[in-house]
Amino acid sequence: MMRGLIRRWDRFWFAPAPASTLGTCRLLFFGSLFLWQWQHDFSGWGRFSSVFWMPVWLFDAAHVPQLSGSAIAGVQALWKASLLLSAIGLFTRPAMAVAFVLGTYLMGLPHNFGQTQHFDTLVVFASGALALSRAADACSLDALIAAASGRSPAAPPDDGEYRWPIRFVWVAMALIFCAAGISKIRHAGLEWIASDNLALLLLRQQYHISDGEPLTRWGILVARHGAVARALALMVVAIETLFPLALVSRHARSLFVPAGFAMLLGIRVLMGPTFEQFMMCYVFWVPWAQVAAALRRRISVGGGRLVLYDGSCGLCARTIVVLRRLDVLARLRYADVSVDWPALAATYPTLDAQACLEDMHVVVGDADDPPSSIETGFDAYRSIAWVLPIAWPVLPLLYVPGVPALGRRIYRFVAFHRSTTSCLPARRAADSGSWVGR
């Protein structure tokens, strides 16, 4: 039994998981945190008198001083820059470390003036877990650069290193929820549920605004019906206390995770306190790799594409590695002209071998259907952009008059220098007829 428990414990934390799920969590978490904090200014805390400075244990143990308003402004500018870099995945590891350290200071700063709260705790924990993880291995500019330079594979294999940061956030969120529920029962007992406590809280928040104004006046309507208020109180305590079941049961996860999110949303609507930073961490509960797989099965964007490339060219091979990473909908197929030409020539008799070596070709159409068109060069890349979600924002620009002509000139310049430098051996092999015509 003990060995079984150890195996389950190890599987919970380190069972192989796809890098794309952790990478998507990093992108959405730091991206939403950046957008949420973009206009927030912490520098006002530096203008309070030192008389009010009462450092909490972390600041006291680390001997963190009270900084001036201008110094805090500089720290927050660096923090917001690190959040943006962490989101897009550029210099990701140092950016996430900076985001964690500076975020711990800035989000902990208000706690040193006599009042502490728990809104930002989970955000700090999540930032620390990501800073220690390999969250940049997918869905990042660093991963694209590494793939283009040949320093990493097209897609990293599943690994336990991509699971434990997500599970860490799960555990932290479950403990925070559970502690809140136990605290209610411990300090107020069943009276927190059975009395008019929640109705009074709802009314208080309507007329004594301290943590934010409620989005609606529905709290007054709920407070007028004591049975409804007590039912909501029971649901709140049940969700918070039983939330840890989501860690061990898939069925409980499908119930308590959405219920916890709905509870936070209900607090904002009825009472006013905001839990945006807590709600950001719900991105860690979404199985993004499974979501992407479901989208691939359901979404057919412009048909498939067969990309013909010269595998003997380093630049072409690196381009294909990048495309494989960007093709989240799996709409692209690939064929190496220098290897697969006999089969390609039989399937697509209108293709010319030398032209396929000189320019990238894209055959538009699914595998079992006849091609609807064959695009080359810049037009091939524009056709590929139709099936890459990351390229959709710039797709209209590629059809603006003048842009295609400029794009074709740039492509021709790059292709010419490619064929006269890195791909010269392939050209000589092609010219000698070593495989063309077999």
N, C-alpha and C positions, 0 to 999 in steps of 0.2 A: 504493500500500500504506500509506503514511504517513497519507494522508487517511482511509483505512478504519480504521486504528488509532485515529485521533483521534475519529472518529465513534463507534466502539465504546466508547472511554473516556468520551466525553460521555454516551452512552446509558446506560452502567453507573451513572453518578452522577445524571444529571438527566433521564432519561426520565420523562414524566408518570406520576404515581402517585396513587391516591386518598388523600384526607386521612384517611379512616376508618382505614386501616391504621396510619399514624403515630400517630393519636390513640389507637387501641387499645393500641399498644406503650407509649405514655406512661402510660396508665392502669394497665396491668398491671405495668410496670416500677417506677414509683414506688409503686404500691399494695403490691406484694410487698416492696419495699425498706422501706417504712414498717412493715409487719407483722413483718418479720424483725428490724428494729432497735428495735421498740417497747420491749422490755424490756432492751435492751443499754445498759449504763452505761459511758460513757467517762471519767467524772469521776475514777476511781481513778488515771488517769495523771497527774493534777495533784498527787497526794500523794507522788510519788517525789522524792527529793532531786535537786537540780539537778546533782549530781555525775554522775548517770547520763544527763543530757540531752546527746545527741550528734546534733544536727539533720542530717537528710539534706539534699541539695543544694537542694531546693525550699524547705524551711523556712529554710535558711541564706541563700539568695539573697534571699528575701522578708523576712528579718529577723523571722521569726515567733517570739515569745518563748514560754517555757513558762508556761502559764496555771495558775492555782490550780484546785483541784477544784471550787469553787463557780462559778468563771467558766466552766469546761468544762461544768458542769451546765446553766448558762444557755444556752450555745451549742448544746448538743445538744437542749434543749427547742425552741429556735427552728428547728433543723434538722428535727426530726421534724414540727413544724407545717408547714414548707415542703414536706416530702414528701407530707403528706396533701393540702395544697392543690394541689400539682402533680398528684396522682393524680386528684382529682375535677375538676380544671380550673377552679379559682376563683382569680382573679388569677394566672393560670398563668405568664405570662412572668416577672414578678418572683419568683414562688415558685420556678420552676425555676432561676433565676440564684442565688437564695439557697441552694437545695438543693445546687447544684454547688459553690459556694464553701465553704460550711460542711462539706459532705460531704468535700471534698478535705482540709480541715483535720482533721476528726475521724477519718476512715479512714486518714489518713496519720500521725496522732499516734503510734500504737504503733511506727512505724518509726524513731522518734527515740531509741530506748533500746537500741540495739546490735544489733537483729535486724530484717531486712526480709523481707517475703514478698510474694507476688504475688496473693493472694486477691482484693483489692479493686480492683486496677488497672483492670480492664475496667468496673467499676461507675462509677468516676470518669470514664472516657472517655465512657461512654454518657450520664451526667448532663450533661457538657459539651456533647455534640452536641445533646441535647434542649433545653438552655438557649438555644442559638443558633438553634433551628428554629421552625417554625410549627406545633408539635405541638398547639396549643390550638385549631386551626381545626375540629376535629371531636372528638366524644366528650368534651365538656367543658361545664361549666356556663357558662363564658364564651361558648362558641359558641351555647348555647341563649339566653342573655340577649341576645346580639347579634342573633340571628335574631328573637327576640320584639320587639325594638325596631326592627326593620327595617334594621339596620346591616350585615347580611350576608345572602347568599342562603340558600335552603333547604338546599342542599348545595354546598359549594365545588367548582369544577371540578378535574379532575386537573391536577397541576402537579409539575414536577421538584423543587420545594422540599420536597415530601413524601417524596422518595425518598432524597436524599443522607444524612440522618441515619441511616437504617436501613443503608444501604450502608457508612457509616463504622463502625458497630458490627460489621458483617460483617468488614470488613478488619482491624479491631483484634483481633477474636477469632481470625481466621485467622493473623495474625502471632504472637499469643501461643502458640497451639497449635504452629505451625511452629517457633518458637524453642525450645520445650520439647523437641520431637523432635530438632532439630539439636543441641541441647546434650547430649542423651544420647549421640548418635553421636560427637560431637566429643570428649567427655571420656572415654567408656568404649569407644567403638567397637562392633563387633559383639558384643563380650563382654557388653554390657548385655542382649542377646537370647539369646546362645548359652550363657551360664553360668547358674549357679543364683542370679544376682543378685536377680531378682524373688521367687523362693521365699524367700530370706533376708529380703527386705524385708517380705514378708507375715508371716513368723514374728516379726520384730522388732516390728511394729506390734501384735501380739497381747499381747506381754509388756512392751513399752516404750511406754506411751501418752504421747504428747506433743501431738498435734494433734487429739485427740478419740478416743473409743473406737469401734472398729468395730461396726457394727450386728449382725454375726453372727460366728460362729467358723469360717465357711467358708474363711477364708484359710489356716487350718491344713490343711484337706483339700486345697486347691489346692497348697500348698507340698509336700505329700507326693508329688505326682506331677510330677516335673520336666518332663516333656514338656508337660503342660498349662500349667505356669508359663511355659515358654519360648514356647509358642504365644501366650499372653496378652501376653508382652513384645513379641513381633513385631507383634501387632495394635495395641498401644499406640503403638509407634514409627511404624507405618504410618499410623495415623489422624492423629497429630500432624503428621508431616512432610508428608503429602499433603493436609491439610485445606484449604490455599489453593485447591485445584482446585474447591472448592465455590463459589468466587467467579466462575468462568468457565464452569462446566458445570452445567446443570440436573440431569443424571443423577448427577454427582458430588455435587451438593448433597443429593439424595435419599438418598445413601449415607453421606456423611461427617458431615452434621449430626446425624442420629439416632445414628450411631456415636459421635460425640464426647460427646453427652449420656449415652449408655449407659456410656461409659468413666468419666465423672465419677461417675455413680451407682454403678458398680462399685467405684471407689476408696472411696467412702463405705461401702459394704457390707463390703468385704474388708479395708480398711486403716484407715479412720477419718477421715482429713483431709476436712474439709467444703468443698465448693465451691458452697454455696447461692447466694452472690452472683454467681458466674460463671454458674450455671444460670439465674438470673433473666434474663440477657441473651438467652437462647434465644427469648424472646417476639418478638425482632426478626426471626427467621427464618420466622415463620409468616405466610403471605399472608392476613391477616385479612379483607380485602375478598372474596377468593375463598371463604373459609370461610363468611362471611355469605351469599354468593350460593348456596352449596351447601345451607345450612340452609333458605334460602327455598324451594328446589326440593323439599326432602325433608320439611319440617315444615309441617303445616297445623294451625294453632292456632285452633280454634273458628270456622273459616270466615272469609271476608273480611268487610270492613266498608266500606260506602259512606257517607262523611261528607258531609252536606249543610250548607252554611254560607252566610252572607251575605258575599259578597266585597266589598261596598261598605262593610263595617264594618271599621275598622282593627284593633280588638281580635280580631275573628274571623279576619281574614287573618293576623295575627301568630300566632294559635293554630295555624292550619294549617301555618305555616312550622315551628313547634316540633314538631308531630306528624310532619311529614315527616322531621325529623332523628331522632326517636325510633323511627320505624317501621323497625327494622333487618330485620324479616322480610318487609317489603313486603306486609303484609296489608290496608292501608288504600287506598281509592280516594276521590277527592274530586270534589264537584260544587258549583259556585257557583250558588246558587238565583237570584240576581239576574241571571244570564246564561243558565243552562241550564234554566230552568223549563219551557218548552214540552216538551222531551224528557223531563224528569222527570215531568211531569204525565201524559204519555202512557204512561210505563212504570209509574208508581206512582199510579194514579188516586185512591187513598184519601188522598193527601197534600193538605194545605191550604197554599197559598202563604204566607199571612200567618203561620201557625204556624211554618213553616220559617224565615221571616225572624226571628221573635222568639226561637226556641229552636233550638239545634243538634239536628239529627236524624241518627240513624245507622241505616242499613238493614243488617240482619245477613243475610249470604248472599253467595255468590260471584256474579260478574258474570252467568254464564249460568244461574243457578238462581233460582227464585222466592224472595222474601225470607221468612225464617223469623220475623222480628219487626222492628219499628221502634221504636227507643228515642229518647227526647227528654231534653234538659236534663242533669241529674245522671246519670240512667240511661244516657244516651248516652256520657258520659265513662266510666262504669263498664264499659260494653260495650267501649269502646276499650281499656281497661286489660287486657282479656283477651288482646290480641294484641301488647301492648308489653312485652317482657321486663323493661324497667326498672321497670315498674309491678307486676309479679307479687308482690314481697315485701309490698306494701300491699294487694293485691287482697282478701284475706280480711277486712281491716278495713272495706272498703266494704260488706260484707254483715252487719256486726255490728248487731243491733237498735238503733235510734236514730240510727245514722250516716246511713242513706239519708234520713231525714226532715230531719236537719240539713243534709246536702248539698244537698237540694232547696231549702231556704230560702236557703242561701248562693248557689246558682246563680240563684234568682229575683231576689235582691237585685242581683247583678252584672248580670244581663240587663236589669233595669229601668233601672239607671243607664247601661248601654251604650246602650239604645234612646233615652234622653232626652238623651244628650250626643253621643258620637262618631258615632252612627248616625242622628241626626235627619234629615239629608237623604234617606237611604235610606227612612226611614219615610214621609216626605212623598211620595216618588216612588211607593212602594207604595200608599199610600192614594189617590193620584190615579189609580191604575189604568194607569200608563204602560206596564207590561208584563204585569201579571197578567191572564190570560184570553186572551192572544194565542194 
